[in-house]
Each structure stands twice: as C-alpha cells, then as structure tokens.
C-alpha cells in the first residue's frame, strides 16, 4: 500500500525522474537506502511503470497535434484500439467511457499529413464508425 512518504517520492520523480536518490533523501530527510528501497518497491508493485521524457512535438517538427475520439463497433473495440497502438504517429491510445470509446493523441508534421493519417491509415481500420478530431492549439500542462 502506498503511504504519504511514497506519494512524496512519486511527486518528486514526476517533476524530475532523473533526480538522484541522494537528493530525494535530502529533501525528505531520510536515508538514500530508504529512497532506493521505496522506489524499488513502487516499481515492483507496478505503481511506477516507466521513466520517460516529455517532448514538445513542435520543437522536433510536429506542428499539428490532435486529440481524436473514435466511436467503434463494440465487438471491435479492443482490436481497433490495438491496431492504433501499432501506428507510429499515434502517441497515446486509451479506451474510455463518455463521448468516445477510444481516445488518441496523434502527431503530424502539418495539417495535410494529419489528414492523410486520419483518412488513409486510421480510416482503413475496420470497426471505426465515427472519427472526431480536435486540433491542439497549445498544451498548457503534461
């Protein structure tokens, strides 16, 4: 079970996953071995799944980013979501409740490329009934 100290460690790692254990220990006034053990336990329990890098897509040439909701045939939900995970341009795939059954984040070089991805690559996936794109103008967090 995650306790208050674990939550403090997680918060620090979310701000900077490269921070040394010694620095976390200093901030939380505990030993480095305590931090090392707690992080290892959090990893083994699946609380911490991965360490990653957040990228600004526009800085690497992706000037058109979209959040796209998909409505699919219920019997094809998992198969359709899995096919989307295989597309390089699709950076995030989630099944959801609410307005759409599948939500994705897609990066493209420009609007023309985004249209091509939606119409040719995604549009050819069986089971999709409706595609609802929303262009991201500015990402403020995350």
Phi, psi and omega in degrees: 000137180281130178250185184300319180296319177299317179297324177294318178298314180301316180300316179297316180293328177293326179286325181201099183286354179263002182296134180294148178303324180300321180291319177298315180301317179298314181298323185262000178057049174224175181282157177297322180296327176296314179296314181303314180294316182295318179296317178300316178298318179297323177293314182295328179279353180082009176291311173264116184263329188194157171247135188218176178244131174271130184244141170272107185305324182294334180285345179242023172095006178257094186269356180232109180241140182221147167259125184234128175262142181233137169255132184228165173296128184308322181289346182253006187306301184292321178297316180294315179299317180298318179298324179293327179295341181277349181274126183302322183287341180274111186269338181210137176226132177217139169275149186211166170255170180105219186294326184224151184279330178229137175239139179225159168242128184235136176251135177221158181293324181199180181299324180296315179294321178300315177301319180295317179299313181295311186284316186271307186282308184280321181299339181272355180284126181292141176105343180285128179257327184209139179240126184234089182277148173225118181284133177277121178275316180205130178266120185265337179207145174089000000 
